[in-house]
Amino acid sequence: MPLVYTTNKRSFEAGLPQAIYLGLEIDYNGETDEVEYSICTNDGNYSMDFEVSSIDVSDITKREGHKDVEYIERITTVIFEKIRNYALTQNCKIHAIGLGARINSTGLLNGRKAKALLFEAPGLASRLWLEYDILPFIIGTRGKGIDERANSAIRKAVIWLSPQFPGSIPRVSVGFRHEVEVDLNGKIKLVDLSHYENTVCPKTWSILSKIVGQLKSKRVKASFFNATPQGGGVALMRHALIRLCRLLKLDIHWFVAKPKPEIFDITKRKFHNILQGVGPSDTRLTQDDKNAFLTWSENNVERFWGDEDGPIKTSDVVIIDDPQVCGIIPHIKRLNPTCKIIYRSHIEICADLIRNDPNGPQAEVWDFLWGFISQADLFVSHPIANFVPDNIPREKVVLLPASTDPLDGLNKELSQTDLNYYKMVYNRLSIDQCGVVIDFNRPYVIQIARFDPSKGIPLVIESFKIFRDKLKKEGWPSEKLPSLIICGASSIDDPDGIPIHEQTCELLSHSEYAGIADDVSVVRLPACDQIFNTMLSCARVVLQLSTREGFEVKVTEALAKGIPVVAFKAGGIPLQINHEKTGFLANIGDTAQVANYLFALFTNDELYNNMSFSARSNLNEEYFTVFQTLNWLYLIDTFASIKKKSLKNNNDDVLVGNYKWVKELWANQHGSHL
């Protein structure tokens, strides 16, 4: 029964294409030299349609010297054409596909396992993700007929998607012992190892492979701990790192604490905000706060991680990935005294405020946290001097910036059809949350960041107003004036998100902003990477007016897409921006200066094009997943070796640090010239 390829549906600009999910099952019939397949369509609730058909491959099998890849190319060409035609004629967006393969009798396709042939490089699954923006699930299916198994594949896949929002957003899977099961423990297959290899130079990949071999030969186990599995830069980077480590077959894991809103209110509004010098000036850390944090930390260890087979006792190296979970460090030292502990500081710690006021709120919070962090063997910091308080021994400090993944939904290239789709999704959200529809035929400026006090959102709005006023004075017609988009994701440890979003909307209702309010969209987005990708990719200019911050991943992503960035000279952002070449750096709070930079980028095409070219050309592999993983694997391998030496020689004084970049350490050791 063929799928229907004719339609009477009409597509409207405001009408979102219907979300569709597919099941695909493939069999090889050795008697007829045909590949039989079935495609089943599902709307997320019920199966709607199916097709059973076959592909003749006898011309390939009869030819001497034929290669397995020829089967793949023939199969994928036919199937992709079916998928494209169906999506086009039915005005639908295919979000996910359940891939199954059960081969008759021997279970082999031309002497190879079918799943290896279909899902490894050059695999059908990765091509669906990278070329068609379809989330691929690898499904084990059972059933009498191929159509029944295709139906089973998609029924199983849709239950792993988040139902509250249209899109290929898989559920965050947090399993036994609160381990984050990245890509649903391998059920989702986005990319192959070869895709990652192509993002770095051969020398970098060679060093990575060497260290991977050392970790495997030593049977090293490492575990990352943080507060949240989704939302924010830490989670983004860990999903990418664990995904690559799984492809490399390493024993590296990621665990998250049990969420508790009252604890996150303490750790975000007090730990983070006080250390960054933002929020109400009279906010202080109380003894009750400290007691609650200590109890929560102990409960996480006792309930999830501290048993004989748990990650604390079985890990050679533990990485504490944010201050929210630093309270477990004493428990690690107690339960596994030989385990090496690396603490990563991912926020701006205002060392100057701690230094200048030893009895102030910053010093008070830092002294409390340092009681735990001081027991770690290494302190990993962003490469900014003021992020490292004076009482941290410099020989225990290494420098490591954040990274982004060129192959994930935030960064991969999207087709124009997909870009248009996600723009419509964004406008649906914008209408619901702030009543503004963005006209995407006009250019827009965007800031993507969490809604919290350090992101400078009022300064973004003020800068945009000044900029728009300048354009009006120059005679720009209203239909060509740019819009402003302020958006960000939320997470479970983000108590400021809703209040700051509401304050932003209230600010825009003031009379002074009446001239721009209808062109400013303020949206808290769900964790759909492709929406962020689209909004970033189609922007004219990206703003990042954080007043206190670490390294902004969104800045890296914007520059990689060739989009100039205007930012404040805050935190780690200057690391990524070459002033007047890939963007502009303004003094913190100088909204007039920001407006002038925006005006230049909108009125000087030669300047804009040169900056865009430089931004795309100058960003290197050091800010991508493979390089970042190499940094971490080097540290893990080094400290696992230190642990073994300590056990033999009772010498625990070997240190790696001395305030150097991690890349310098492994480059010197492996003879690489960066």
Beta strands, then each sheet from edge to edge (+ up, - down):
strand 1: 18-29
strand 2: 34-42
strand 3: 47-56
strand 4: 92-101
strand 5: 108-109
strand 6: 112-113
strand 7: 135-138
strand 8: 221-226
strand 9: 251-256
strand 10: 317-320
strand 11: 340-345
strand 12: 378-381
strand 13: 397-399
strand 14: 444-448
strand 15: 483-489
strand 16: 520-525
strand 17: 541-544
strand 18: 565-568
strand 19: 583-586
strand 20: 660-661
sheet 1: 3+ 2- 1+ 4+ 7+
sheet 2: 5+ 6-
sheet 3: 9+ 8+ 10+ 11+ 12+ 13+ 20+
sheet 4: 16+ 15+ 14+ 17+ 18+ 19+
end
